Amino acid sequence: MDTSKTNKELIVVGDIHGHYDGFVQILRHSGLVDSGLHWVGGKKTLLQIGDVLDRGPKPLQVDTLLDDLQIQAKLAHGEVVRLVGNHELEILMSNFLISGLSKGEAKMVRDKLKAQVLDYDLCAAYAYNKFLFTHAGVTHKLMKIFKLQVDPLTPQNVADLINRVFRDGIKHEFFRHPIFNISVHRKGPDKFGGIFWEDLDDLLASYTHSEICQVVGHTQVEEITVDDEKNIIQIDVGMHRKLQYLHIVKDKCKIVTVS
C-alpha cells in the first residue's frame, strides 16, 4: 500500500460562489498560502467541493487563483483537487442562464473548464481513505446503480466510475446518465437528483446509513455538520456568512472555524 496516499493531509473547502476574500482567509489560516498567495502547503491537499462561480463579487478571481495554486502545488508535490459543482456544470453544458457572468465571459469559461476536465484538472468525485467527496452527494438509489458496476463498493471505485462517466459526458456532450439529474426540489424533472443537483434533504432522506462516508456541499447549512447516523458530512456554510473548513488526516476530521 502507498502510505503517502493514505496519510495525506486534506484541507476541504465548501462552496465559494465568488467570495474571494473569504476564500483567501481560509487559505492563509490553513497554512496553504503565504501573504503573496503563493503555495506554501508543501505536500498537503486542498480540495474544493465545487461552485466556485456565480453569486459573489469575484468569481473569476477565485477561479484564476485556484488555477495558479493547482500548478504551484503540483510542483511542491502537493495537490489542489477541484470538483465541479452545479454552477460549473451548467456552464459546461452551455446553460448560461443561472450564471452571473456575461455570455461572452461564460463562453470563455466554458471552453477553459472543458479543457481542464479533459486534462484531469477538474473532476466530479474524489476519494481519500473512507471518504467520498462530490458536490451534492450520491443518493441511495444512485449508489445501488453504482453497486451493480463496481466491486467492491469502495470510495475509490465509486469515484473512479463517476469520473469516467462525467468525463465521457463532457467529451461527447451526453448528459443522460443519472449523475446529471436535477431533482424536483431543485426545479428539475427527476425525483432524485444526481451528484451535482441533489438537494440535501432528499439525500439524507434516501439513507438510513450511507455505506460510504460522504462529504458534500451544494445545500447551505448553518455550520459544518458531521452526521454520524447518516454517515454524511455537510460543508456548505455559505462563505458570505461564515468561514469554516474541514481538516482531514487519515480517517479523522476536524471542523475549523476562522474568526
ZASE-428953 format. One line per 3 residues: number of its first residue (from 1); for each residue x, y, z of N, C-alpha, C. Coordinates in Angstrom, 2 decimals. Example, Ala and Ser with C-alpha at 12.3 -4.5 7.8 and 13.67 -1.06 7.14 Angstrom:
1) 13.19 -5.69 7.80 12.30 -4.50 7.80 13.20 -3.30 7.80 | 12.85 -2.25 7.08 13.67 -1.06 7.14 12.90 0.03 7.87;
***
This chain:
1) 0.84 -1.21 0.00 0.00 0.00 0.00 0.87 1.25 0.00 | 0.50 2.24 -0.82 1.21 3.51 -0.85 0.72 4.38 0.30 | 1.51 4.42 1.40 1.08 5.16 2.59 1.02 6.66 2.35;
4) 1.72 7.15 1.33 1.66 8.59 1.04 0.27 9.00 0.60 | -0.49 8.04 0.05 -1.84 8.35 -0.39 -2.85 8.25 0.75 | -2.55 7.40 1.74 -3.50 7.21 2.84 -3.21 8.12 4.03;
7) -2.05 8.74 4.05 -1.67 9.61 5.18 -1.65 11.09 4.80 | -2.25 11.41 3.67 -2.25 12.81 3.25 -3.02 13.69 4.23 | -2.69 14.96 4.20 -3.41 15.96 4.99 -4.28 16.78 4.05;
10) -5.59 16.76 4.28 -6.54 17.45 3.41 -7.13 18.67 4.09 | -7.21 19.74 3.33 -7.99 20.92 3.71 -9.17 20.97 2.74 | -10.38 20.82 3.26 -11.57 20.72 2.41 -12.41 21.98 2.57;
13) -12.68 22.63 1.45 -13.40 23.91 1.44 -14.70 23.74 0.66 | -15.77 24.26 1.22 -17.08 24.17 0.58 -17.29 25.18 -0.53 | -18.54 25.40 -0.90 -18.91 26.30 -1.99 -18.33 27.70 -1.74;
16) -17.77 28.30 -2.78 -17.15 29.63 -2.65 -18.03 30.72 -3.24 | -18.61 30.47 -4.40 -19.52 31.42 -5.06 -18.94 32.84 -5.13 | -17.70 32.93 -5.60 -17.12 34.23 -5.88 -16.66 35.03 -4.68;
19) -16.69 34.45 -3.49 -16.28 35.19 -2.29 -14.77 35.03 -2.09 | -14.06 35.78 -2.89 -12.60 35.71 -2.98 -11.93 36.01 -1.64 | -12.33 37.08 -0.99 -11.66 37.49 0.23 -11.80 36.44 1.34;
22) -12.98 35.87 1.48 -13.18 34.83 2.48 -12.36 33.59 2.16 | -12.30 33.23 0.90 -11.52 32.08 0.48 -10.04 32.29 0.79 | -9.54 33.49 0.52 -8.14 33.80 0.82 -7.88 33.68 2.33;
25) -8.81 34.14 3.14 -8.65 34.00 4.60 -8.50 32.54 5.01 | -9.31 31.67 4.41 -9.22 30.25 4.71 -7.88 29.68 4.26 | -7.44 30.05 3.08 -6.17 29.56 2.57 -5.01 29.96 3.49;
28) -5.03 31.19 3.96 -3.95 31.65 4.83 -4.06 31.03 6.22 | -5.28 30.92 6.74 -5.47 30.35 8.07 -5.02 28.89 8.11 | -5.24 28.17 7.02 -4.88 26.75 6.97 -3.42 26.51 6.61;
31) -2.69 27.58 6.35 -1.26 27.45 6.06 -0.95 26.99 4.65 | -1.89 27.16 3.74 -1.66 26.72 2.36 -0.99 27.77 1.50 | -1.18 29.05 1.82 -0.56 30.12 1.04 0.09 31.14 1.96;
34) 1.05 31.90 1.39 1.68 32.99 2.14 0.95 34.29 1.85 | 1.50 35.39 2.31 0.85 36.69 2.15 0.75 37.11 0.68 | 1.62 36.53 -0.15 1.56 36.82 -1.58 0.70 35.84 -2.35;
37) 0.00 34.99 -1.63 -0.90 33.98 -2.19 -0.17 32.94 -3.04 | 1.06 32.63 -2.60 1.82 31.55 -3.23 1.68 30.29 -2.37 | 1.68 29.16 -3.01 1.51 27.88 -2.32 2.67 27.62 -1.36;
40) 2.38 27.44 -0.09 3.39 27.05 0.90 2.90 25.82 1.67 | 1.92 25.13 1.10 1.31 23.98 1.77 2.09 22.69 1.62 | 3.24 22.75 0.92 4.04 21.55 0.76 3.24 20.42 0.13;
43) 3.22 19.26 0.80 2.56 18.07 0.28 1.08 17.97 0.67 | 0.54 19.00 1.27 -0.88 18.97 1.64 -1.77 18.96 0.40 | -3.02 18.60 0.61 -4.02 18.61 -0.45 -5.12 19.60 -0.10;
46) -5.39 20.53 -1.02 -6.56 21.40 -0.93 -7.64 20.78 -1.81 | -8.81 20.53 -1.23 -9.93 20.01 -2.00 -11.08 21.01 -1.92 | -11.52 21.49 -3.08 -12.62 22.44 -3.14 -13.83 21.74 -3.75;
49) -14.99 21.85 -3.11 -16.13 20.97 -3.38 -16.98 21.40 -4.58 | -16.60 22.52 -5.23 -17.37 22.99 -6.40 -18.17 24.24 -6.10 | -18.79 24.80 -7.14 -19.48 26.10 -7.07 -18.52 27.21 -6.67;
52) -17.49 27.35 -7.47 -16.58 28.49 -7.36 -17.25 29.73 -7.94 | -18.04 29.52 -8.99 -18.56 30.62 -9.80 -19.92 31.11 -9.34 | -20.21 32.35 -9.77 -21.53 32.99 -9.64 -21.82 33.51 -8.23;
55) -22.82 34.38 -8.18 -23.37 34.98 -6.97 -22.46 36.03 -6.35 | -21.28 35.66 -5.91 -20.40 36.57 -5.19 -19.72 37.57 -6.11 | -18.92 38.48 -5.51 -18.38 39.61 -6.27 -17.18 39.29 -7.17;
58) -16.42 38.20 -6.91 -15.17 37.98 -7.63 -15.00 36.52 -8.08 | -15.96 35.99 -8.83 -15.87 34.57 -9.21 -14.67 34.26 -10.10 | -14.37 35.13 -11.06 -13.26 34.85 -11.98 -11.92 34.93 -11.26;
61) -11.82 35.82 -10.25 -10.57 35.91 -9.48 -10.35 34.63 -8.67 | -11.42 34.09 -8.11 -11.30 32.82 -7.37 -10.85 31.72 -8.32 | -11.47 31.66 -9.49 -11.14 30.63 -10.48 -9.68 30.72 -10.90;
64) -9.20 31.93 -11.14 -7.82 32.13 -11.55 -6.85 31.75 -10.44 | -7.18 32.12 -9.20 -6.33 31.76 -8.06 -6.21 30.24 -7.94 | -7.32 29.53 -8.08 -7.28 28.07 -8.00 -6.45 27.48 -9.14;
67) -6.57 28.06 -10.33 -5.75 27.60 -11.45 -4.27 27.72 -11.10 | -3.87 28.88 -10.57 -2.47 29.13 -10.22 -1.99 28.19 -9.12 | -2.82 28.02 -8.08 -2.41 27.18 -6.96 -2.32 25.71 -7.37;
70) -3.14 25.30 -8.32 -3.08 23.91 -8.77 -1.71 23.61 -9.39 | -1.21 24.55 -10.16 0.12 24.39 -10.78 1.21 24.44 -9.72 | 1.14 25.43 -8.81 2.17 25.58 -7.79 2.22 24.38 -6.84;
73) 1.05 23.88 -6.44 1.00 22.75 -5.51 1.63 21.51 -6.13 | 1.37 21.28 -7.39 1.93 20.11 -8.06 3.45 20.16 -8.07 | 4.03 21.33 -8.28 5.48 21.48 -8.27 6.08 21.21 -6.90;
76) 5.27 21.42 -5.84 5.72 21.20 -4.47 5.33 19.81 -3.96 | 4.84 18.95 -4.86 4.37 17.60 -4.51 3.12 17.63 -3.62 | 2.41 18.75 -3.68 1.10 18.83 -3.05 0.03 18.65 -4.12;
79) -1.19 19.06 -3.80 -2.28 18.81 -4.73 -3.42 19.79 -4.47 | -3.99 20.29 -5.54 -5.24 21.05 -5.46 -6.27 20.28 -6.27 | -7.28 19.76 -5.59 -8.35 18.98 -6.22 -9.55 19.89 -6.38;
82) -10.03 20.02 -7.61 -11.17 20.87 -7.89 -12.34 20.03 -8.39 | -13.43 20.04 -7.62 -14.63 19.35 -8.04 -15.55 20.31 -8.80 | -16.35 19.76 -9.67 -17.32 20.54 -10.44 -18.63 20.59 -9.67;
85) -19.14 21.80 -9.46 -20.45 21.97 -8.85 -21.50 22.20 -9.92 | -22.75 22.37 -9.50 -23.81 22.57 -10.49 -23.63 23.86 -11.29 | -23.02 24.87 -10.69 -22.81 26.11 -11.44 -21.77 25.93 -12.54;
88) -20.70 25.21 -12.25 -19.73 24.90 -13.30 -20.34 23.97 -14.35 | -21.13 23.00 -13.90 -21.74 22.05 -14.83 -22.65 22.77 -15.82 | -23.47 23.69 -15.35 -24.38 24.39 -16.26 -23.61 25.18 -17.31;
91) -22.49 25.76 -16.92 -21.65 26.47 -17.90 -21.05 25.46 -18.88 | -20.58 24.32 -18.38 -20.03 23.29 -19.27 -21.08 22.80 -20.27 | -22.35 22.80 -19.86 -23.44 22.37 -20.73 -23.98 23.52 -21.59;
94) -23.31 24.68 -21.51 -23.72 25.89 -22.25 -25.08 26.41 -21.83 | -25.46 26.11 -20.58 -26.67 26.69 -19.99 -26.26 27.89 -19.16 | -26.28 29.07 -19.76 -25.71 30.24 -19.13 -26.70 31.05 -18.30;
97) -27.96 30.64 -18.26 -28.99 31.47 -17.63 -28.79 31.62 -16.13 | -28.27 30.59 -15.44 -28.10 30.71 -13.99 -26.79 31.39 -13.63 | -25.98 31.71 -14.63 -24.68 32.31 -14.35 -24.78 33.82 -14.26;
100) -23.99 34.39 -13.37 -23.90 35.84 -13.26 -22.90 36.43 -14.23 | -22.19 35.57 -14.97 -21.21 36.04 -15.95 -21.93 36.51 -17.20 | -21.29 37.41 -17.93 -21.82 37.79 -19.23 -21.72 36.58 -20.17;
103) -22.48 36.62 -21.25 -22.46 35.48 -22.17 -21.07 35.26 -22.75 | -20.38 36.35 -23.05 -19.01 36.23 -23.57 -18.07 35.62 -22.55 | -18.17 36.09 -21.29 -17.34 35.52 -20.23 -17.65 34.04 -20.01;
106) -18.94 33.73 -20.00 -19.36 32.35 -19.75 -18.84 31.41 -20.84 | -18.84 31.85 -22.09 -18.34 31.01 -23.18 -16.84 30.76 -23.02 | -16.10 31.79 -22.63 -14.66 31.60 -22.42 -14.40 30.66 -21.24;
109) -15.17 30.83 -20.18 -15.02 29.96 -19.02 -15.40 28.52 -19.39 | -16.46 28.36 -20.18 -16.87 27.01 -20.63 -15.73 26.30 -21.35 | -15.09 26.99 -22.26 -14.01 26.36 -23.04 -12.84 25.99 -22.14;
112) -12.53 26.88 -21.19 -11.43 26.60 -20.27 -11.76 25.42 -19.37 | -12.97 25.40 -18.81 -13.37 24.31 -17.93 -13.38 22.98 -18.66 | -13.88 22.97 -19.89 -13.91 21.72 -20.66 -12.50 21.18 -20.87;
115) -11.57 22.06 -21.21 -10.17 21.62 -21.38 -9.62 21.07 -20.08 | -9.97 21.69 -18.96 -9.48 21.21 -17.67 -10.08 19.86 -17.30 | -11.34 19.64 -17.64 -11.96 18.33 -17.40 -11.23 17.25 -18.19;
118) -11.00 17.53 -19.47 -10.36 16.53 -20.34 -8.90 16.32 -19.98 | -8.29 17.31 -19.33 -6.89 17.19 -18.87 -6.79 16.66 -17.45 | -7.94 16.28 -16.84 -8.00 15.71 -15.50 -7.69 16.73 -14.39;
121) -7.78 18.02 -14.70 -7.57 19.05 -13.68 -8.87 19.40 -12.95 | -10.00 19.04 -13.51 -11.30 19.18 -12.87 -11.97 17.81 -12.87 | -12.61 17.46 -11.77 -13.26 16.16 -11.71 -14.61 16.28 -11.00;
124) -15.33 15.19 -10.97 -16.67 15.19 -10.37 -16.69 14.53 -9.00 | -15.67 13.72 -8.71 -15.62 13.00 -7.44 -14.17 12.76 -7.05 | -13.97 12.58 -5.75 -12.63 12.33 -5.23 -12.76 11.41 -4.03;
127) -11.80 10.52 -3.87 -11.81 9.59 -2.74 -10.51 9.72 -1.96 | -10.65 9.65 -0.65 -9.49 9.60 0.24 -9.86 8.75 1.45 | -9.12 7.64 1.62 -9.42 6.70 2.70 -10.91 6.34 2.71;
130) -11.61 6.60 3.80 -13.02 6.20 3.89 -13.97 7.22 3.29 | -13.47 8.36 2.81 -14.31 9.49 2.41 -14.52 9.52 0.89 | -15.76 9.83 0.49 -16.10 10.11 -0.90 -16.60 11.55 -0.98;
133) -15.98 12.33 -1.84 -16.32 13.74 -2.00 -17.01 13.96 -3.34 | -18.22 14.53 -3.31 -18.90 15.02 -4.51 -19.56 16.34 -4.15 | -20.02 17.06 -5.16 -20.60 18.37 -4.86 -21.87 18.27 -4.04;
136) -22.80 17.41 -4.46 -24.12 17.37 -3.81 -24.48 16.01 -3.21 | -23.65 14.99 -3.45 -23.89 13.70 -2.82 -24.48 12.65 -3.73 | -24.29 11.40 -3.33 -24.80 10.24 -4.07 -25.96 9.66 -3.28;
139) -27.16 9.70 -3.84 -28.33 9.16 -3.15 -28.23 7.63 -3.07 | -29.06 7.07 -2.20 -29.09 5.61 -2.06 -29.45 4.95 -3.39 | -30.39 5.52 -4.12 -30.79 4.96 -5.42 -29.61 4.94 -6.38;
142) -28.86 6.02 -6.43 -27.71 6.11 -7.33 -26.59 5.17 -6.87 | -26.42 5.06 -5.55 -25.39 4.16 -5.02 -25.71 2.72 -5.40 | -26.99 2.36 -5.42 -27.36 1.00 -5.81 -27.02 0.75 -7.28;
145) -27.15 1.77 -8.11 -26.76 1.64 -9.51 -25.25 1.42 -9.61 | -24.50 2.19 -8.85 -23.04 2.03 -8.86 -22.63 0.65 -8.37 | -23.39 0.13 -7.40 -23.06 -1.17 -6.81 -23.14 -2.28 -7.84;
148) -23.95 -2.10 -8.87 -24.04 -3.08 -9.94 -22.84 -3.03 -10.87 | -22.08 -1.93 -10.78 -20.99 -1.71 -11.73 -19.61 -1.80 -11.12 | -19.50 -1.67 -9.80 -18.19 -1.72 -9.16 -18.20 -2.76 -8.04;
151) -17.10 -3.47 -7.91 -16.97 -4.47 -6.87 -15.50 -4.53 -6.45 | -15.21 -4.25 -5.18 -16.16 -3.91 -4.12 -16.59 -2.44 -4.18 | -17.62 -2.11 -3.40 -18.12 -0.74 -3.35 -17.25 0.05 -2.37;
154) -16.23 0.69 -2.89 -15.31 1.49 -2.07 -15.36 2.93 -2.55 | -14.95 3.89 -1.71 -14.92 5.28 -2.17 -14.10 5.46 -3.46 | -12.95 4.79 -3.54 -12.11 4.95 -4.72 -12.77 4.39 -5.97;
157) -13.38 3.21 -5.86 -14.04 2.62 -7.02 -15.23 3.46 -7.49 | -15.99 3.99 -6.53 -17.13 4.83 -6.89 -16.65 6.13 -7.54 | -15.61 6.75 -6.96 -15.08 7.99 -7.53 -14.55 7.76 -8.94;
160) -13.85 6.66 -9.15 -13.32 6.36 -10.49 -14.46 6.20 -11.50 | -15.52 5.50 -11.10 -16.66 5.31 -12.00 -17.33 6.63 -12.32 | -17.59 7.44 -11.29 -18.22 8.75 -11.51 -17.39 9.59 -12.46;
163) -16.08 9.61 -12.26 -15.23 10.46 -13.10 -15.17 9.98 -14.54 | -15.23 8.67 -14.76 -15.28 8.16 -16.14 -16.57 8.59 -16.82 | -17.69 8.42 -16.12 -18.99 8.81 -16.68 -19.02 10.32 -16.95;
166) -18.55 11.08 -16.00 -18.55 12.54 -16.12 -17.69 13.00 -17.29 | -16.47 12.48 -17.37 -15.55 12.92 -18.43 -16.09 12.54 -19.81 | -16.66 11.34 -19.92 -17.26 10.94 -21.20 -18.44 11.84 -21.55;
169) -19.23 12.20 -20.53 -20.37 13.09 -20.77 -19.93 14.44 -21.30 | -18.89 15.00 -20.70 -18.38 16.30 -21.16 -17.77 16.18 -22.55 | -17.01 15.13 -22.77 -16.34 14.95 -24.06 -17.34 14.82 -25.19;
172) -18.40 14.05 -24.97 -19.36 13.77 -26.04 -20.65 14.59 -25.92 | -20.70 15.49 -24.92 -21.88 16.32 -24.67 -23.12 15.46 -24.54 | -22.98 14.43 -23.72 -24.07 13.48 -23.47 -24.35 13.46 -21.97;
175) -25.53 13.93 -21.59 -25.81 14.15 -20.18 -27.03 13.37 -19.70 | -27.20 12.16 -20.19 -28.37 11.35 -19.86 -28.14 10.46 -18.64 | -26.91 10.29 -18.24 -26.65 9.44 -17.07 -27.27 10.09 -15.82;
178) -27.78 9.29 -14.88 -28.44 9.87 -13.69 -27.53 10.72 -12.80 | -26.22 10.69 -12.97 -25.39 11.61 -12.18 -25.70 13.06 -12.54 | -26.27 13.29 -13.73 -26.57 14.65 -14.18 -28.00 15.08 -13.86;
181) -28.80 14.22 -13.22 -30.20 14.54 -12.94 -30.34 15.78 -12.06 | -31.45 16.49 -12.26 -31.83 17.60 -11.39 -33.11 17.22 -10.67 | -33.10 17.30 -9.35 -34.25 16.84 -8.57 -35.40 17.85 -8.65;
184) -36.60 17.37 -8.33 -37.77 18.25 -8.35 -37.62 19.37 -7.32 | -36.94 19.10 -6.22 -36.72 20.15 -5.22 -35.83 21.27 -5.73 | -35.09 20.98 -6.79 -34.26 21.99 -7.43 -34.84 22.39 -8.79;
187) -36.16 22.19 -8.91 -36.93 22.60 -10.08 -36.54 21.82 -11.33 | -36.15 20.56 -11.12 -35.86 19.67 -12.23 -36.95 18.62 -12.39 | -36.79 17.70 -13.35 -37.83 16.72 -13.65 -37.69 15.40 -12.89;
190) -36.64 15.23 -12.12 -36.34 13.93 -11.54 -36.64 13.89 -10.04 | -37.18 12.77 -9.58 -37.49 12.62 -8.16 -36.22 12.75 -7.33 | -35.14 12.13 -7.81 -33.86 12.22 -7.13 -32.84 12.85 -8.06;
193) -32.06 13.76 -7.51 -31.04 14.43 -8.31 -29.76 13.62 -8.37 | -28.87 14.04 -9.26 -27.56 13.43 -9.37 -26.56 14.11 -8.45 | -25.31 13.88 -8.70 -24.26 14.33 -7.76 -24.00 15.83 -7.80;
196) -24.58 16.54 -8.76 -24.39 17.99 -8.85 -25.59 18.77 -8.32 | -26.78 18.16 -8.37 -28.01 18.90 -8.14 -28.86 18.33 -7.02 | -28.38 17.32 -6.31 -29.21 16.70 -5.27 -29.44 17.66 -4.11;
199) -30.67 17.80 -3.68 -30.98 18.61 -2.50 -30.60 17.82 -1.25 | -30.06 18.50 -0.25 -29.57 17.82 0.95 -30.67 17.04 1.66 | -31.87 17.62 1.75 -32.97 16.92 2.42 -33.28 15.59 1.73;
202) -33.26 15.60 0.41 -33.51 14.37 -0.35 -32.38 13.36 -0.14 | -31.16 13.86 -0.12 -30.01 12.97 0.09 -30.11 12.28 1.44 | -30.37 13.04 2.48 -30.46 12.47 3.83 -31.64 11.52 3.95;
205) -32.76 11.88 3.32 -33.96 11.04 3.40 -33.78 9.72 2.67 | -32.86 9.67 1.74 -32.68 8.45 0.95 -31.92 7.37 1.71 | -31.30 7.74 2.83 -30.47 6.79 3.57 -30.96 6.58 4.99;
208) -30.81 5.35 5.47 -30.75 5.10 6.90 -29.33 5.35 7.36 | -28.37 4.79 6.59 -26.95 4.98 6.86 -26.19 4.72 5.56 | -25.47 5.71 5.07 -24.72 5.57 3.84 -23.58 4.56 4.03;
211) -23.43 3.65 3.08 -22.37 2.65 3.17 -20.99 3.28 3.13 | -20.90 4.43 2.47 -19.65 5.16 2.33 -19.81 6.52 2.99 | -18.79 6.95 3.71 -18.83 8.28 4.33 -18.70 9.34 3.24;
214) -19.75 10.16 3.11 -19.78 11.17 2.06 -19.56 12.57 2.61 | -18.81 13.38 1.86 -18.62 14.80 2.18 -19.23 15.59 1.03 | -20.20 16.47 1.35 -20.96 17.15 0.30 -21.11 18.64 0.61;
217) -21.37 19.40 -0.43 -21.70 20.82 -0.31 -23.08 21.06 -0.89 | -23.19 22.12 -1.72 -24.38 22.42 -2.53 -25.54 23.04 -1.75 | -25.98 22.41 -0.67 -27.09 22.94 0.12 -26.52 23.60 1.37;
220) -26.84 24.88 1.57 -26.24 25.63 2.66 -26.78 25.18 4.02 | -25.86 25.01 4.97 -26.20 24.65 6.34 -25.61 25.72 7.28 | -26.09 25.74 8.51 -25.66 26.76 9.47 -24.18 26.63 9.81;
223) -23.71 25.40 9.93 -22.30 25.14 10.22 -21.96 23.75 9.68 | -20.67 23.50 9.50 -20.26 22.17 9.05 -20.80 21.14 10.02 | -21.45 20.12 9.48 -22.15 19.14 10.30 -21.68 17.73 9.95;
226) -21.26 17.00 10.97 -20.89 15.60 10.81 -22.06 14.76 11.30 | -22.82 14.20 10.37 -23.99 13.40 10.69 -23.57 11.93 10.75 | -23.25 11.45 11.94 -22.77 10.08 12.10 -23.87 9.06 11.78;
229) -25.11 9.42 12.06 -26.20 8.49 11.79 -26.33 8.21 10.30 | -26.30 9.28 9.50 -26.42 9.12 8.05 -25.07 8.84 7.39 | -23.97 9.12 8.09 -22.61 8.97 7.58 -22.35 9.97 6.45;
232) -22.86 11.19 6.65 -22.74 12.24 5.65 -22.27 13.53 6.34 | -21.24 14.16 5.79 -20.68 15.40 6.32 -21.06 16.54 5.38 | -21.67 17.58 5.94 -22.20 18.70 5.14 -21.33 19.94 5.38;
235) -20.78 20.51 4.28 -19.77 21.55 4.49 -20.06 22.89 3.82 | -21.20 23.05 3.15 -21.51 24.36 2.55 -22.15 25.26 3.60 | -21.34 26.14 4.19 -21.86 27.03 5.23 -22.16 28.43 4.69;
238) -21.91 28.65 3.40 -22.12 29.98 2.85 -20.96 30.89 3.20 | -20.01 31.02 2.30 -18.78 31.75 2.62 -19.02 33.23 2.86 | -20.19 33.73 2.44 -20.52 35.13 2.68 -20.90 35.37 4.15;
241) -21.20 34.29 4.90 -21.68 34.46 6.26 -20.83 33.76 7.32 | -20.04 32.77 6.91 -19.21 32.05 7.88 -18.03 31.42 7.16 | -16.87 31.41 7.83 -15.67 30.81 7.26 -15.31 29.57 8.06;
244) -15.57 28.42 7.48 -15.20 27.14 8.10 -14.62 26.23 7.03 | -13.76 25.33 7.48 -13.25 24.30 6.57 -13.03 23.02 7.36 | -12.81 21.95 6.62 -12.63 20.63 7.21 -11.16 20.24 7.08;
247) -10.58 19.81 8.19 -9.19 19.35 8.20 -9.20 17.85 8.42 | -8.68 17.10 7.43 -8.74 15.63 7.49 -7.33 15.04 7.42 | -7.04 14.16 8.34 -5.83 13.35 8.31 -6.23 11.91 8.57;
250) -5.84 11.02 7.66 -6.25 9.62 7.73 -7.79 9.55 7.79 | -8.36 8.95 8.82 -9.82 8.84 8.93 -10.41 9.83 9.92 | -9.62 10.78 10.38 -10.07 11.74 11.37 -10.31 13.10 10.72;
253) -11.44 13.71 11.05 -11.72 15.03 10.52 -12.01 16.02 11.64 | -11.58 17.25 11.45 -11.77 18.31 12.43 -12.38 19.51 11.74 | -13.38 20.10 12.36 -14.01 21.31 11.83 -13.24 22.52 12.35;
256) -12.81 23.38 11.44 -12.03 24.56 11.81 -12.82 25.82 11.44 | -12.97 26.72 12.39 -13.66 27.99 12.16 -12.64 29.12 12.14 | -12.71 29.98 11.12 -11.83 31.15 11.01 -12.55 32.32 11.64;
259) -11.95 32.90 12.65 -12.61 34.01 13.36 -12.50 35.27 12.54;
***
